Amino acid sequence: MAPRAVAREQLASAARAALGGGRRLEAVERVAGGSKKGVYRLVMDDATTAIAYLWDDAENYWPAAEGDDDLTDPFSPGLGLDLFQAAHARLDALGVRVPAIRLVDRDGAHCPADLAIVEDLQGESLEELLARDRRAAAPVMARLAESLEAMRGHRAPAYGKVAVVDGGGTSRGRSCEEVVLDRALRDLAEAASRDPRIVGARDQLEERLLGLAAAVLPRAEYAVVHGELGPDHVLVDADGKPVAIDIEGLMYFDVEWEHVFLQIRLHDAYRPLGVAGLDEDRLALYMLAQRLSLTAGPLRLLDGDFPDRAFMAGIAEYNLKQALKLVHA
């Protein structure tokens, strides 16, 4: 999807303000992968580049749902400049590499939607590097493990989106495991409405979720968690450092949530990121919950006009099968 003509002019104005030097915007290229915001590479007439994030309804492929704007729900969509800046500030303070911010526009100076312009890291993603050369990826994985350690070591007495907690707010629910269980039951119902295989196993899946949640003991401190730290959300800079992107969902939460997602996305490449002392009961609950989320979410996304439909359907199918396997685990 190319940017609308009016958006291109707005991006040109913002690019001049962000990069200065009398530069002129030469080209705007959409960067693949964004489903909640527009991500565009801005190419200036002297070959200087930057990345624009545009949080606009027209750029969001996800069908609207009740509660999308409820920031007290840790899992509500990470949309908008406020969440991005709060997450960026927290990760930067922890020494976790994130793209440098060149410009933010929340007041409509250049664009009626929230806009940020950040540095362009034109190297490959960790996903691409792992696929190309697992040995060459080893130093990057080691540095990513250090970033995760820094995030794990920063504790908060409350869970929820970083923007909410750091702002003194309170999140819904009584615990991370309760929030996860409630979300998993909703995902189960939604998946069952779309696939008869889930219908047939719904009672077993619900019983399994309730049993796993009942085994989790209370916890009073929470770590910094990206939430969707797949290898496609980690870029590699020119110095071989991992750079976290798509950070708006950053939250204080159970660290097990992060590690389950990493295990799902990295498979055997996860090993360098593994840590001792994780709660096995939480890991079990969160694994089933994430399998259901990765079934219901892609199926929901396919209700809209998301372009790469075969890819998204494949994610739903794979995780549906994995969820059904966990019923008998």
Beta strands, then each sheet from edge to edge (+ up, - down):
strand 1: 25-30
strand 2: 38-44
strand 3: 49-55
strand 4: 101-105
strand 5: 114-119
strand 6: 155-156
strand 7: 160-161
strand 8: 222-225
strand 9: 234-236
strand 10: 242-244
strand 11: 251-253
sheet 1: 1+ 2- 3+ 5- 4+
sheet 2: 6+ 8- 11+ 7-
sheet 3: 9+ 10-
end
